[in-house]
């Protein structure tokens, strides 16, 4: 028979006490871990950010103009300060701006000018809709041509003392097969174009090297991008107030119950979310 003295029984009781403590400690740790995972999962399920579905736009500069466009798009401009073009790499999407003085005897109406101008640009069989008044002097018109669909945003300045008028035109277009799905991209690029020009009334002294495209006095058409907050073809333009990054966010990525109210959010590198501002902001 094995005998246990008091010392042995004491150590046995201590060992059992330690084992019991460890068992409850592991159980408690396991419960806490499950709660953290569940909390994280609940957080991820409820959160709604623009994620990879948004199209990021970056600032591009060329001479007298600047714009927001996808990083791989190419921007070109002329030396006269009267136009610029921005193309997607495959040339299927395009945005542009140009300004011109028009003699009334050559093109009595704005439709005459648009049709003639688009013919010179290589568009064929052009069909224009009646147009929409956007306010602040701008008109929007959708158009179709052979293999092309797009829209125009233009502003007309009467110049009777010169025998005509001046037209400043922003254009967005794609090949016909992708306009309905991707037309928002060149549309936002076109709206974001900001240029200075000596052809506009009141800005004849503004130089392309000294003019500020973000100044209302140097660029009286700043309102087009500055005030634009409407969605286009399922997308809305938003930007980060902290970094200035711009995105075209799908409407279905809007977080209606976001931590700072309804809106568009993106993930912050260190965790958490930032609510994005609508529009183009100051770039």
N, C-alpha and C positions, 0 to 999 in steps of 0.2 A: 504494500500500500504506500502510495506516495503521499507525503505529508506537506502541507503548506503552512508555513509560519505566518505571523502577522505581516511581516515585511513582504512576503510573496503576494499575499492577498491585496496589500496596499498597491503594489505595482500593477497587479492585474486590474484593479479598479481604475487606476490612472490610465492605463492603456485603453480600456473600454470607453472611458470618458473622451479620450482623444479621438477615437474612431467615430464615436457618435457625433462629435463636433464637426469632424471632417465631412461626414455624410450629409449633415444639414447644410454645411457651407457649400458643398458642391451643388446640392439641390437648389439652394437659394441663388447661386451664381447662374445655374442653368435657367432658372425662371427669369432672372433679370436680363440675360442675353436674349431670350425669346421675346421679351417685351421691347427691347431695342430694335430687333429685326422687324417686329411687327410695326413699330412706330415708323421706321424708315420706309417700309413698304407702303404704309398708309400715306406717308408724305409723298412718295413718288407717284402713287396712284392719283392723288388729288391735284398735284401740281400739273400745270400745263404751260409749256414754254414754246417759243418759236422753233427751237432746236435746229436740225439740219434741213427742215422744210423751207426755211427762209432763204432768200437770195441776198447775199451781202453785196453792197455797192461801195465802191471806193472813189475818192476824189481824183479826177483827171483834169489836167490843165493843158491848154494849147493856145499860145499867143494871147488873144483878147478874150478867151472863153475858158470856162471851167464847167465841169459837170460831174454827176455821180453815175457810175456804170460798173458792171461786173469787171473784176480785175483783168480778165483776159481780153477785154474789148480794146479796140484801137481807135484813137482819136486823132483827127487831122484838121487843119484849119488853113485859111488863106492869109496872105500877108496884108490884104486890104482891110481886114477887120469887118468883113461882111458875111462870113459863114464858117461853119464847122460841121464835120460829119463824125459819127461814132458807129463803128461796125463790130458785130460779133465775129469771132474767128472764122466761122463758116459762111459769112456774108448773108445769112438768112434773116438776120435781125439788124435793124438800122435806125438810128435817130439822127436828127440834124437840126440846124438853125441857119437861116439866112435872112438878110434884110436887103431890100431893093427899092429904089425910086422908080415909079412907073408913070409914064406920060398918059394922061387920060385919053388922048386921041388914039393911042395904041391899044389900050385895054380899058374901055370905059367903066367896066364893073370889076369887082373883086373876083367874080367867077371867071371872067375873061383872063385875068392875070393868073389865077391858080391853074386853070387848064393849060394855058400857054406855058407857064413855068414847069409844070409837071411833064409836059410833052418834051421840053428841052432836056429834062432830066432822064428821059428814056422811058417814062411811063406811057402805056398805050391803053386806049379804050377806058379812060378814066370816068368813073361815076361818083359824084359827090352827093352826100345827103344835105338836107336843108340847113343843118347846123344848130348849135346850142349856144346861147349867150351865157358866158361864164362870169360876167361882171368884170369890173376893173379894165374894161376895154377889149377883152379877149373873146374870141369865138372858137368853138370846137366843131370840127366837121369830120365825120368818118368818110372814107373813100375806098373804092375798089378799082383795081386796074388788072391788066392781064397778068395773072400769076401773083398778084400782090394785094394785100389788105393793109389798111393803116388808118391813121387819123392825123388831123392838122390842128394846131392851136395858133391862131394868128391875131395880130393887132394892126389896125389900119390907122395911119396918121394922114389927115388931109393936108395938102400943101398947094392950095389954089394959086398962090403967088408964083409957084414954079410950074403951074400947068399940069399938076398931077397929084399923086399921093405916094406915101411910103408904106410898105407892108413888111412887117417882121413876122416870120413864120417858123414855127417849131413843128417838126414832123416825126412821126413814129410809124414804122412799117415792118412787116415780115412777109415771107412767102405765104401764099394763101392757106397752105395746109397747116400752118402752126399758129396763125393769128389768134384763134379762139382760146388756145391753151397757153400761149407764151406772149401774147400781145401786150400784157401788162409790163413786161420788162422794158422794151423800147419806149413805151408810153411814159413811164416814170423817168427814164433817162432823158427823154426829150423835154419833159416839164422841168427837170432839174438844171437844164442848161442855163448858165448865166454869162452874158457877154456884155462888153462895152462896145459902143459903136458911135462914130461921128455922124452917121446918117440919121440918127434919131433927133427929133426936134429938141433943142435945148442942150444937146450933148456934143455939139460940133467941136468943142475945145477939149474933149476928153481923149487922151491918148491911150492906145492899147497897152503901152508899157507902164502907164501911170494910173489909169483908171481902176476903180475898185468895183469888181463885179457884184459884190455884196452890198454896195451902197445904192440907196434909192435915187440919189442925185446923179450918180454916174450911170446907173442902170435903171431907168424908170420902169422896166418890165420885171423888176424883182418880184412883184406881186404874184406872178404866175406860180413860182415855186414857193414863195414865202407864205402864201395863204392857202396853198393846196393841201387839203387833208382828206379828200374823198378817196374811197376805194376804187380800184380799177380792175375789172375782170377777175374778181376773187382775191385781190391782194391789196394791202394797205402799206404805205411807206411809213416807217418808224425809225427812230434813232436813239442811241444810248446817250443820256444826258451826262454821263461820267466819262465816256471814251470818245463820243462823237461818231461811233460806228453806225452805218446806215444799213437798213434791211428792207426788203420787200417781204412782208409777212403774210402768209395765207390767212384769210379770214377765219378759217376753222382752227387756227392756233391761238385764238383769243381766249384768255383765262378770265371767265366771268366772275369767279370768286377769288381772284388773286388777293394777296396779302395787303396790297394798297388799292384795292378796288378793281373793277373790270378793266381789262387792257391787255397789252402784249408784254410778255416778260421773257428775259433770257437768264440762263444760269450764270452765276458769278464764279470765277476761278476758285475763290476761297470758300465757296459754299453760299447758299442763299440765292435770292433772285433780285433782279433789278427791273423795275417797270420802265418800259420804253415810251418815249414821247412820240406823238403823232406828227406827221409832216416832215419837212426837210431840215428845219432848223437853220442854224448859221454855219455855213461851211465855206 
